[in-house]
Amino acid sequence: MADALNSAALDQLFTEARTANSWSGTPVGDDLITRLYDLLKMGPTSANCSPGRYLFIKSDAAKARLKPFLMEGNVDKVMAAPVTVIIGYDRNFPDHMPFLFPHNPDAKHWFDDAAVRQDTAFRNGTLQGAYLMLAARALGLDCGPMSGFDVDGVTAEFFAGTTIQANFLCSLGVMTTEGLFPRSPRFSFDQVAEIL
């Protein structure tokens, strides 16, 4: 068993981390984005199905394409963010199972049922989005995840002609404290969990 992370690392990932609403303007380099992906891809998914797909929106032209689909309250912070990731999932992820799960040639057919395939893609793609946020925080970035956008519009604009569906957005960069809300309450263990 590995040693537990120290308190500073846990603070960075969880207890002191906050949802960003404003950005310092510090750029996020392509090399850091690649490192981020190389971390998140190692998180577990069902049978290593890895349905997550990611578009890192950095350029002014790409931001202009995204802007019309944002809820009004998210426009300024997304436009100011160094990077905003469109986190999606590939509904046809089973096509890649021979590569991703080579020790079982039948794995592709575990997802022949359309409902099972959709549930698996959405669940595991969302999980990979959470890995993305933890990887970003581990690398010193702040995160501004959001679902306040036109999902169908973003899917049509950025994933047309593919089997990829947009799921949620996450802005990345170095945050400022401007517009930072007080931390909202969280449930205690006893309110939402039990040990059987």
LUMSE-350949 format. One record per residue: y, z negated, x of N, C-alpha, C in turn. Coordinates in steps of 0.2 Angstrom, whole numbers, plus 5000, padded with zeros to 4 digits. Atoms other than C-alpha are relative to their C-alpha. Layout:
// LUMSE-350949
YZXYZXYZX;...
//
This chain:
// LUMSE-350949
499450005004500050005000500650005004;499449994996501750055007500549944998;499550055001503149925009500550024995;499549995005504349904995500750025004;499449984997506049984998500549945000;499550065000507449865003500550004995;499650015006508749804991500650055000;499549954999510049924998499850074997;500249945003508950074994499950004993;500150015007508550004977500750004996;499450005003510349984973500350075000;499749934999510750164979499650044994;500449965005509350234967500149974993;500050035007509550114952500549954999;499650065003510449954951500850015001;499349994999512150014958500250074999;499849935002512050194954500350014993;499750005007513150254940500050084998;499949935002513350414930500750025001;499449984998514750514937500450044995;499549975004516250574927500550045003;499549974996517450634941499750015007;500349984993517150704958500650005005;499650014994517950684975500250075003;499849934997517950874979499650015007;500449994994516750844994499450054998;500549945001515651004995499349985001;500850014999513751004993499750065003;500249944996513051125006499350024997;500749975002511551245002499449965004;500550034997510551155015499849934997;500150075003510750985006499650024993;500449985006510151074990499350025001;500749984998508651144999499649935001;500350074999508250965005499849964994;500150045006508450894988499450034996;500549975003507251024981499349985003;500650024996505950984995499849934999;500250075002505950804989499850004993;500250015007505850824971499450044998;500649965001504450954972499449965001;500650044999503350814978499849954995;500150045006503450714962499450024996;500649985004501850714952500150034993;500049975007501650824937499250014998;500749995002500050854926499750065003;500449954997498750944936500550045005;499549964995500250994948500350064997;499849945004500851114934500750025002;499349984997502651104941500450054996;499649955004503551194926500850005001;499250004999505351144932500250065003;499649944997506551284936500749985000;499450034999508251254943500550055002;499549954998509851354944500649955002;499550044998511151274955500750045000;499449975001512851324949500649985004;499550024995514151324963500650045000;499449964999515251474963500450004994;499550005006516751494952499750054995;500249955005515951654944499449974996;500650035004514351554939500349944995;499750065004515451404933500350034993;499649965005516451534922499450024995;500649985005514751594914499849944996;500350065003514251414910500549974995;499450035004515951354903500050014993;500050005007515851424886499549974996;500650035003514251334882500049925000;499950074999514851164887500449974994;499650045005515451034874500749985003;499350014997517351004876500049945004;499950064996517150834883499650005007;500349994994516050904897500350055005;499849944997517051054902500349985007;499650014994518250974915499649975006;500450034995516950864924499550055003;500449954998515751014925500450055005;499649954996517051134932500349975006;499850034993517651004945499449985004;500650024996515850964951499950055005;500249954995515351044967499450044998;500649975002513651084959499849984993;500350025006512951084942499350034999;500749975000511051114940499850014993;500349995006510351194925499349995001;500750014999508651114924499650024994;500449975005507451214914499249995001;500750004999505551234912499750074998;500349945001504451384912499449994995;500550005005503451404896499350035002;500649964998502251514905499749975007;500250034994501851394919499350015002;500749994998499951414917499850065004;500149944995500151584926499949985007;499950024993500451484942499449955002;500550054999498951364940499550025006;500549994994497751464952500349985007;499750024993499051434966500149925000;499850075000499551254961499449964999;500650045001497851194956499450035002;500549964998496651294967499349984999;500750034999495151174967499750014993;500349995007494851214948500350064997;499849935003494851394943500250004993;499950005007494851354925500649964997;499450045002496451244925500550044996;499649965004497451394918499949994993;500250005007496451384902500149934996;499850065003496851204899500650004995;499450005003498451254892500050074995;500049945004497951404881500349994993;499750025006498451314865500850005001;499249995000500351354862500349935000;499750075000500751174857499949965006;500250044994499851094872500550035006;499649964995500751224883500749985000;499350025001502451184876500149935002;499950074999502250994876499949995008;500150014993501651004894500650025004;499449974996503051114900500649964999;499550045001504351004892500049945003;500150064997503650844897500150005008;500050004993503350884915500750035003;499449984998504950984917500549955000;499550065000505950834911499949955005;500250054994505050724923500250035007;499849974994505450844937500850005000;499350015000507250834932500249935002;499950074998507150644934499950005007;500150004993506450674951500650035004;499449974997507950784955500549955001;499450055000509150644951499849955005;500250054995508150514961500150035007;500049964993508050644976500850005002;499349994999509950674974500349935003;499750074998510350484975499749985007;500350024994509150464989500450035006;499649964995510150594999500749995000;499350025000511850514995500450034995;499649975005512350614981500149964993;500050035006512950554964499850054994;500249965005512350624947500449994994;499750015006513150664931499550044995;500549965005511650714919500350014993;499749995006512150784902499550044996;500449955005511350864886500650034995;499549985005513050904878500250075002;499949934999512951094879499550044995;500449955004512251244869499450025004;500649994996510451244875499850084999;500249935001510051414867500550055003;499549954997511651494873499950005008;500150004993511351434891499350045002;500649974999509551494890500150085000;499949935001510051664884500550035006;499649974995511451684897499750005007;500250014994510551624912499250025001;500749995000508651644908499850064996;500249945004508651814898499550035004;500649964998507051914900499549965004;500550044997506051764907499749954995;500450055005504951624899500349935002;499750074999506151484905500549984995;499550035005507051374893500449955003;499550064997508551264898499849944996;500250065002508251084896500649955000;499450045000509750984902500450025007;499649994994511150984915500149945004;499850064995511550874930500550035005;499549994995513150884940499849965006;500250034994512950834958500650005005;499450004995514250784971500149935002;499850064999515150634977500549984995;499650025005515950534963500649965002;499550054999517550444961499949954994;500050055005517850294950500450014994;499649985006519050384939499650024994;500449995006518450384921499349965000;500650045000517050264925499949954995;500150055006516450174910499749935003;500450064999515849994911499350014999;500749995001514049984913499749984994;500350025007513149984896499449965001;500650054999511849854892499450045000;500749975000510049884895499649944997;500550055003508549804886499749965005;500450054995507649654894499350034999;500749985000505849674898499749984993;500350035006505349564883500250044994;499849975006506349674871499650074999;500249945000505449834875499350015003;500650004996503849794885499649944999;500450064999502349684886499450025004;500649994996500849664897499449984996;500650015004499149674888499449985005;
//
